[in-house]
């Protein structure tokens, strides 16, 4: 080898070694280290449980730990903020929930769905319309006919706090029927479980929580679900008709959970995560887990999830304004 050739080869080797040392971390095979999955709600709830099964199965797919981190507070503001403000490098992702389409309308945060990189929607639970087993109303048509004839506020409903998702579901239903937003009065509760107890005790006429949340009371023979606010029946509760089937009104809404990341994530990382999430969604482990809990499963990829959140944001804004909770 000539002196020039040796010098050229040596220079080339040094350049190659230097290039390897200077290669940015993002160019490494993703993920190269553990990933945090932020949950804006407390440990032990449905969102936390769903996050844990997703994290476990993502670890199997991608070969790195996905650690669930609960960041609670502010009706979901704290956790969603931590997701939105993290570095968009793929090492912080999170569970986005329906509240991100509600909170900014009430001036509780500046965040909207547009502050996130949508990755996949994996769960959707529409509200049901439940009455006590002792209720005289056997169908949702009988119930609605009575509501229409009654003075505003005579019928009382619950399922969550004032202005929460199930309250807004009721408001949207009343609007779809051409009735005032306050035709049925809302009694705030700390969630679906206490609301169902109040229903059975006779202090409420109906609840509008999801059917999975009411499942225990229904299976105990203490309540029944008359309809769901969804485009299609839930196969787990196949005997419960949709509002369109029962009343001819094409109204649907839902509580939902999806996976998102900070805005600005590299497309190749986002694409890899969405592909892995699709494998998680299609797995028997995920389907069995969700079915056992009565949670609805639905798949929407990144672009479909982004469009879905935009529609949910507009729908929630309309209901919040009608209920008089909009601020700013």
C-alpha positions as CSV (number, residue, x, y, z in Angstrom):
1,X,0.0,0.0,0.0
2,X,1.5,3.4,-1.0
3,X,2.0,6.2,1.5
4,X,-0.8,8.2,-0.1
5,X,-3.2,5.2,0.0
6,X,-2.2,4.5,3.7
7,X,-2.8,8.1,4.6
8,X,-6.2,8.1,2.8
9,X,-7.3,4.9,4.4
10,X,-6.2,6.1,7.9
11,X,-8.0,9.4,7.4
12,X,-11.1,7.5,6.2
13,X,-11.0,5.2,9.3
14,X,-10.7,8.2,11.7
15,X,-13.6,10.0,10.0
16,X,-15.8,6.9,10.2
17,X,-15.0,6.4,13.9
18,X,-15.7,10.1,14.6
19,X,-19.0,9.9,12.7
20,X,-20.0,6.9,14.9
21,X,-19.2,8.7,18.0
22,X,-21.1,11.8,16.9
23,X,-24.2,9.9,15.8
24,X,-27.2,11.4,17.7
25,X,-29.2,9.2,20.0
26,X,-32.3,9.6,17.9
27,X,-30.6,7.7,15.1
28,X,-30.2,4.6,17.3
29,X,-32.7,1.9,17.0
30,X,-35.8,3.1,18.8
31,X,-36.3,2.5,21.7
32,X,-32.8,2.3,23.1
33,X,-33.8,2.8,26.7
34,X,-37.0,2.6,28.9
35,X,-40.0,4.7,28.0
36,X,-42.4,6.5,30.4
37,X,-46.1,6.2,29.8
38,X,-47.9,9.0,31.6
39,X,-51.4,8.4,33.0
40,X,-53.3,11.6,34.0
41,X,-55.4,9.6,36.5
42,X,-54.8,7.6,39.7
43,X,-53.6,4.1,40.2
44,X,-56.3,1.4,40.3
45,X,-58.8,3.0,37.9
46,X,-59.8,1.9,34.4
47,X,-57.4,4.2,32.6
48,X,-54.5,3.1,34.8
49,X,-55.4,-0.6,34.2
50,X,-55.6,-0.1,30.5
51,X,-52.3,1.7,30.5
52,X,-50.6,-1.2,32.3
53,X,-51.8,-3.8,29.9
54,X,-50.7,-1.6,26.9
55,X,-47.3,-1.0,28.6
56,X,-46.7,-4.7,29.3
57,X,-47.5,-5.6,25.7
58,X,-45.4,-2.8,24.2
59,X,-42.5,-4.0,26.2
60,X,-42.9,-7.4,24.6
61,X,-43.1,-5.8,21.1
62,X,-40.3,-3.3,21.4
63,X,-37.9,-4.9,23.9
64,X,-37.6,-2.0,26.4
65,X,-39.6,-1.4,29.6
66,X,-42.6,0.9,29.3
67,X,-43.1,2.3,32.8
68,X,-46.5,3.6,33.8
69,X,-46.3,6.9,35.7
70,X,-49.4,8.3,37.3
71,X,-49.6,12.1,37.3
72,X,-52.9,13.2,38.9
73,X,-54.5,16.5,39.6
74,X,-56.5,19.3,38.0
75,X,-59.2,16.9,36.5
76,X,-56.5,15.5,34.2
77,X,-54.7,18.8,33.6
78,X,-51.4,17.8,35.4
79,X,-50.9,14.5,33.5
80,X,-51.9,15.8,30.1
81,X,-49.5,18.8,30.6
82,X,-46.6,16.5,31.4
83,X,-47.2,14.6,28.2
84,X,-47.5,17.7,26.1
85,X,-44.4,19.4,27.5
86,X,-42.0,16.4,27.4
87,X,-39.3,16.1,24.8
88,X,-40.8,14.7,21.6
89,X,-38.2,12.0,21.4
90,X,-40.4,9.0,22.0
91,X,-39.3,8.4,25.5
92,X,-42.3,10.0,27.1
93,X,-45.7,9.0,25.7
94,X,-49.1,9.0,27.5
95,X,-52.7,8.0,27.8
96,X,-54.9,10.7,26.3
97,X,-58.4,10.7,27.6
98,X,-61.7,12.5,26.7
99,X,-61.0,15.3,29.2
100,X,-58.4,16.8,26.8
101,X,-61.3,17.7,24.6
102,X,-63.2,19.4,27.5
103,X,-60.8,21.2,29.8
104,X,-59.8,24.1,27.6
105,X,-63.4,25.0,27.0
106,X,-63.7,25.6,30.8
107,X,-60.5,27.6,30.9
108,X,-58.8,24.9,33.0
109,X,-55.8,24.6,30.6
110,X,-54.7,26.0,27.3
111,X,-54.1,22.5,26.0
112,X,-56.2,21.1,23.2
113,X,-55.8,17.8,21.2
114,X,-53.6,19.8,18.7
115,X,-50.9,19.9,21.4
116,X,-50.2,16.2,21.0
117,X,-49.0,13.7,18.4
118,X,-51.8,11.2,18.0
119,X,-50.6,7.6,17.9
120,X,-53.7,5.4,18.3
121,X,-57.2,5.2,19.8
122,X,-57.7,1.9,21.5
123,X,-60.8,2.2,23.8
124,X,-64.2,3.9,23.5
125,X,-67.1,3.5,26.0
126,X,-70.3,5.2,25.1
127,X,-72.7,6.2,27.9
128,X,-75.7,4.0,28.6
129,X,-79.1,5.2,30.0
130,X,-79.8,3.2,33.1
131,X,-82.8,3.1,35.4
132,X,-83.5,1.2,38.6
133,X,-85.1,-2.2,38.4
134,X,-88.1,-0.7,40.1
135,X,-88.5,2.0,37.5
136,X,-91.8,2.1,35.7
137,X,-89.9,2.8,32.4
138,X,-89.1,-0.4,30.5
139,X,-87.8,1.2,27.3
140,X,-85.9,4.4,26.6
141,X,-88.9,5.6,24.5
142,X,-91.2,5.4,27.6
143,X,-88.6,7.3,29.6
144,X,-88.1,10.0,26.9
145,X,-91.9,10.4,26.5
146,X,-92.2,11.0,30.3
147,X,-89.2,13.5,30.2
148,X,-90.8,15.4,27.4
149,X,-94.1,15.8,29.3
150,X,-92.5,16.7,32.6
151,X,-91.5,20.3,33.6
152,X,-87.8,21.0,33.4
153,X,-85.8,19.6,36.3
154,X,-88.4,17.1,37.5
155,X,-86.3,14.2,36.3
156,X,-82.9,13.8,38.1
157,X,-79.8,12.1,36.7
158,X,-76.2,11.6,37.6
159,X,-73.0,9.6,36.8
160,X,-70.2,12.0,37.4
161,X,-69.4,15.5,38.6
162,X,-71.0,18.7,37.3
163,X,-69.7,19.3,33.8
164,X,-68.1,15.8,33.5
165,X,-68.3,13.6,30.5
166,X,-71.5,11.8,31.5
167,X,-73.2,15.1,32.3
168,X,-72.3,16.5,28.9
169,X,-73.6,13.2,27.4
170,X,-77.0,14.0,28.9
171,X,-76.9,17.6,27.7
172,X,-76.1,16.4,24.2
173,X,-78.9,13.9,24.3
174,X,-81.4,16.5,25.3
175,X,-80.2,18.8,22.6
176,X,-80.5,16.0,20.0
177,X,-84.2,15.5,21.1
178,X,-84.9,19.3,20.7
179,X,-85.2,19.8,24.5
180,X,-83.5,22.4,26.8
181,X,-80.1,21.4,28.1
182,X,-81.5,21.4,31.7
183,X,-84.6,19.4,30.9
184,X,-83.2,16.7,33.2
185,X,-81.5,18.1,36.3
186,X,-78.0,16.9,37.1
187,X,-77.0,15.7,40.6
188,X,-73.2,15.8,40.9
189,X,-71.6,12.6,42.2
190,X,-68.0,11.3,42.7
191,X,-68.4,8.9,39.9
192,X,-70.5,6.1,38.4
193,X,-70.4,3.8,41.4
194,X,-72.0,6.2,43.9
195,X,-74.5,7.3,41.2
196,X,-75.6,3.8,40.6
197,X,-76.1,3.4,44.4
198,X,-78.3,6.5,44.5
199,X,-80.2,5.2,41.5
200,X,-81.0,1.9,43.3
201,X,-81.9,3.9,46.5
202,X,-84.5,5.9,44.5
203,X,-83.0,9.4,44.7
204,X,-82.3,9.4,40.9
205,X,-84.5,8.7,37.9
206,X,-81.6,7.7,35.6
207,X,-77.9,7.6,35.2
208,X,-75.9,8.2,32.0
209,X,-72.6,6.5,32.9
210,X,-71.1,3.8,30.6
211,X,-72.7,0.3,30.7
212,X,-69.4,-1.3,31.9
213,X,-69.5,1.0,34.9
214,X,-73.1,0.0,35.6
215,X,-72.5,-3.7,34.9
216,X,-72.2,-4.9,38.5
217,X,-75.5,-3.3,39.5
218,X,-77.2,-4.5,36.3
219,X,-76.0,-8.1,36.8
220,X,-77.2,-8.0,40.4
221,X,-80.7,-7.3,39.0
222,X,-80.9,-3.9,40.7
223,X,-80.8,-1.8,37.5
224,X,-81.2,-2.1,33.7
225,X,-79.8,-0.3,30.8
226,X,-82.3,1.0,28.3
227,X,-80.0,2.3,25.5
228,X,-76.5,3.4,24.6
229,X,-75.4,6.6,22.9
230,X,-73.4,4.9,20.2
231,X,-73.5,4.2,16.4
232,X,-73.6,0.4,17.1
233,X,-74.5,-2.0,19.9
234,X,-71.8,-3.1,22.2
235,X,-71.4,-6.9,21.6
236,X,-70.7,-7.4,25.3
237,X,-74.2,-5.9,26.0
238,X,-75.9,-7.0,22.8
239,X,-79.4,-6.6,24.3
240,X,-79.0,-2.8,24.8
241,X,-80.2,-0.9,21.7
242,X,-78.7,2.3,20.4
243,X,-80.5,5.6,20.6
244,X,-81.0,5.5,16.8
245,X,-82.6,2.1,17.0
246,X,-84.9,3.0,19.9
247,X,-85.7,6.7,19.3
248,X,-84.6,7.4,15.8
249,X,-82.1,10.1,17.0
250,X,-78.6,9.8,15.5
251,X,-76.6,11.0,18.6
252,X,-73.5,9.3,20.0
253,X,-70.7,10.3,22.3
254,X,-68.2,8.4,24.4
255,X,-65.5,8.3,27.0
256,X,-62.3,7.3,25.3
257,X,-58.6,6.4,25.8
258,X,-55.8,6.6,23.3
259,X,-52.1,6.8,23.2
260,X,-50.4,10.1,22.3
261,X,-47.1,11.9,22.6
262,X,-45.8,15.5,22.6
263,X,-46.3,17.4,19.4
264,X,-43.3,17.3,17.0
265,X,-42.4,13.7,17.4
266,X,-40.2,12.4,14.6
267,X,-42.4,10.6,12.0
268,X,-40.3,7.4,12.0
269,X,-40.7,7.1,15.8
270,X,-44.4,7.8,15.7
271,X,-44.9,5.3,12.9
272,X,-43.0,2.6,14.8
273,X,-45.1,3.2,17.9
274,X,-48.4,3.1,16.0
275,X,-47.4,-0.2,14.4
276,X,-46.5,-1.7,17.7
277,X,-49.8,-0.4,19.2
278,X,-51.7,-2.1,16.4
279,X,-50.0,-5.4,17.3
280,X,-50.9,-4.8,21.0
281,X,-54.5,-4.1,20.0
282,X,-54.8,-7.2,17.9
283,X,-53.3,-9.5,20.6
284,X,-55.4,-12.0,22.4
285,X,-54.0,-10.7,25.7
286,X,-55.3,-7.2,25.1
287,X,-58.7,-8.3,23.8
288,X,-59.2,-10.7,26.7
289,X,-58.2,-8.1,29.3
290,X,-60.6,-5.5,27.9
291,X,-63.5,-8.0,27.5
292,X,-63.2,-9.2,31.0
293,X,-63.7,-5.6,32.2
294,X,-66.4,-4.8,29.8
295,X,-64.3,-2.0,28.1
296,X,-65.1,-1.3,24.5
297,X,-62.3,-1.7,22.0
298,X,-61.9,0.3,18.8
299,X,-58.9,0.9,16.6
300,X,-58.1,4.2,15.0
301,X,-54.6,4.8,13.7
302,X,-52.7,8.1,14.1
303,X,-54.5,10.2,11.5
304,X,-57.9,8.7,12.3
305,X,-57.3,9.4,16.0
306,X,-56.3,13.0,15.3
307,X,-59.5,13.5,13.3
308,X,-61.5,11.8,16.0
309,X,-60.1,14.1,18.7
310,X,-61.0,17.2,16.6
311,X,-64.6,16.0,16.3
312,X,-64.8,15.2,20.0
313,X,-63.4,18.6,20.8
314,X,-66.1,20.4,18.7
315,X,-68.8,18.2,20.2
316,X,-67.7,18.8,23.8
317,X,-67.5,22.5,23.2
318,X,-71.0,22.6,21.9
319,X,-72.3,20.7,25.0
320,X,-70.3,22.7,27.4
321,X,-71.6,26.0,26.0
322,X,-75.2,24.7,26.1
323,X,-74.7,23.7,29.8
324,X,-73.4,27.1,30.6
325,X,-69.9,25.9,31.7
326,X,-67.8,27.6,28.9
327,X,-65.4,30.2,30.0
328,X,-63.0,32.5,28.3
